[in-house]
């Protein structure tokens, strides 16, 4: 069309990506949310062939962790963080909850979140923590335990009375599989790697992908019906 349009080069686009503001496009809810938490690894390309040959550097690839908070009912991603591979899953739960302005009813996660900090973060939001305790977990000996210890003791007592499998069903922990399913959908749609190089641009890249995933969720989800 012979139009003189200024087109930024690749380096400019990459720098701007680090400060890109992208909303997750999750719909607001009047009801309290049940949030399920999980994390997965995303591969990042390592050094190229020429650098390996010239500098004798290691071929080892690096990884990033994608931490997601998913609404159990709507299947939307309502909180997201990208960290290094050495960051423990439980360390990011308080930051994920801070991204959710609505009231919380319950927060569910696997055994990686069975820590004091996670219990306290959930209780501060006046929600019910539902984390699978480790097999070696024991009741706290104190007669008047602090809030997080009392919540954990209740879970251990329920497991002792009903069994671990039955407790998972009654407590709603089985809905944590929604987070695992969201991770599967993310990787099926966008692959298991990040293309951006810096931490800031990798965060923006993952945020854009989660926003797209939410928009696809709004278009419709399959409904499972039990057939007699």
N, C-alpha and C positions, 0 to 999 in steps of 0.2 A: 504493500500500500504506500510505500515511499514516505513513511512517517519517521521523523527523527525523535525516537523515544529513548530516554536514558535508561539503560538496563544495568543494574549493579552486577559486578562480577561475583564469582563464587565465594571469594574470601569475605567480601562485604556481607553477603547473605549469611555466611556462617557466623560472623561476629554479631549480627543483629539477632540471630536465632537465640543467643544466650539471654537476651533481655525481653524476648517475646512473651507477652501476657496472653495466655490461652485459658479460658474458663473450661472447667470439666463438663459443663453443660448438664449437670445433674439437676433434676427437678426438685424444687423445695417440697417438703412434706410437713403437714400439720401434726401428724402422729409421731410418737417417738420411734426412732430407728433402731433396728437390730443390725449391728455391724459385724461382719465376719472379716477377719484379718488373715493375710497370708503373704508370703514373699517367694520370689523365684529369681533365678539367675538369667542374665542376658549377656551374651558374648560380645566382646569388643575386639575389633581387629587389632592385632599386635604389630610388630615391626615388619617391614617389607623384606623381600629377598635380598635386595642390594645392601641394605643396612646390616643384615645378618652376615653377609659375606665380608663386607668391609670392616665392620667393627667387632665381629665375632660376638654379637649379643645373643641372648637367649631367644629362642623361638616362642617361648611360653606366651599364651594368649591371656589377656586380662578379662575380668568379668565385672559386671555391675549387678547390684541387687535391686529389683523392682518390688517395692512394698505397696500393697493395695489394701484399701478398706472398701468393702462392697456392701451395699444395702441388700439384706437378705431377701426382702420382698420384691423390690423393683429391679434387682440385678445390676444396678448402676454402680459405677466406680465413683465414690464420693470423697476419697482421699488417696493421694499418691505421693510417693517419694522415691528417689533414686539415690543409692549410696554405693560406696565401695564394697567389694566382696567380703571384707573382714568385719563389717558392721553386723552385729548380732541382730536378729529379727526383733527381739524384745526392746531394743534401744529406740526403735522408731515408732513404737505404738503411741506414746504421748504426743509426738508431733503429728501423727495421722489423726488423732482425735481432735487436736486443735484446729484442723481444717474443716471440721463439721460443726456448723453453727446450731443445727437443730438439736432438740432433746434426744438423748439416747436412752433406750430401754435395756439393751443387752449388748455386750461385746464378746464375741467368741473367737477363740484361736487355739492352735495346737499346743503341744507341750513346750515349744520354744518360748511361749509367752507366760509361762508359769513362774513369774518372778514378782518380787515385792513391788518394784516400780510399776509394773503393768497393772497389778491389782489396785494400787493407789491411784493411778491415772484414771482408771474406770470408775472407781468409787467417788472421785472428785466430781465426775459428771453425773453422779447419782444414778448410775446404771449398774446392771448385774454382770460381774465378770464370770465368764464361763470358759475356763482354761483347763485343759487336761493335765492333771498333776502327774509328776513322774512316778514310775512304779515304786521307787524307794521313798516316796513322800510319807511323812508321819504327822500325826496331829501335834499341834503346838502344846507344850506342857503348861503354859501360863493359865491361871484361872480367869483372868480378865485380859484376854489378848487384844491387841490393837485391831482396828477395823479390817485391814487387809488379811491379817492372820485369821480372824473370825470367819471371813468369807471363804478363805481356803479350807478351813476346818469343816465348814458346812459341806463343801464339795466332797471332801474325804469321807465324811460321815454318810453322805448319800451313796457314795460308791460302795462303802462297806455294807450298807443295808440292802442295796438293790443290785449290785454288781456293776462293773464298768460299762458293759454294753448297754444295759438297761438305762443307766444314768445318762449316757450320751443321747438316747432317744428322748427321755423325759425332760432333760435340760435344754433341748434345742441345739445341742452341739453338732448334731449331724448336719445341720444347715451350713456348717463351715465348708462343706463340699462346694457350696456356691462360689466361694473364693477360688478354689482349685479349678473349677470349671471356667471362671473368668480368665485365669491365667492361661488355660488351654486355648480359649477363644483368641486371646491376645496374640499368642505365638502362632496360631494357625493363620490369622489374618495378616500379621506384620512380620512374622519370622522371629527367631530367637536371638537376634543381635541388634545392636545399636550402631548406626553409621557415624554419628557425630563423634568428635574427638575429645572435646573438653567436657568437664563435669557439668557446666552450666548448659551447654547446648544439648548434652545427652538428656538432661532433665526436661528441657523444652521438647525434645523429640518424643520422649515417653509421654509427656503431657498431651501433645497433639494426638498421639495414637489412642490414649485413653478417652479423649474427647470424641474422637471418631467412633470408638467402640460404644460410647454412651449413645451417640446419635443412632447407631445401628440398633441398639437395644430399644430405643424409643419407637423405631419403625415396627417392631414386633418380635416376640420371642415364641418359640414353640411351646405348646401346651401339652403336657403329658396327661393322658386319661387312662385309668386302670380299666381293663376289659375283663369282665367276669370269667 
